[in-house]
Amino acid sequence: MDARCPAAHPQDPTPCVGPPVVTVLDEVNEGADGCEHHGARLLASLAGGRVYPLPDAPPGAAIRVFNAADGIRPFCWIDGPRTRPSQLSHAENRARRHC
């Protein structure tokens, strides 16, 4: 298998989409550089995560990752029922609160 960016979870079977362009940090400032695809998937799986562009990132990379993560369920590569708020995307949780 080809090498993937550090933000790609070992159980996530998807390939990178481009080079690393963002750093995703967790609540204690541990982080990983990632392509936009895996950066978004990692950010979606963290509580209190943040995303920052790498110095040579194309304009808007961090915003695209942030926006994409909003609609991605945590650990989205894992199958099974998802009913608890911690298993749903931020967008799904917002929609539930407005019902």
Secondary structure, DSSP 8 states (H G I E B T S, - for coil): -----TTS-TT------SS--EEEE-TTS-EEEE-HHHHHHHHHHSTT-EEEE-TT--TTHHHHHHHHHHTS-TTTTS-S---SGGGS-HHHHHHHHT-
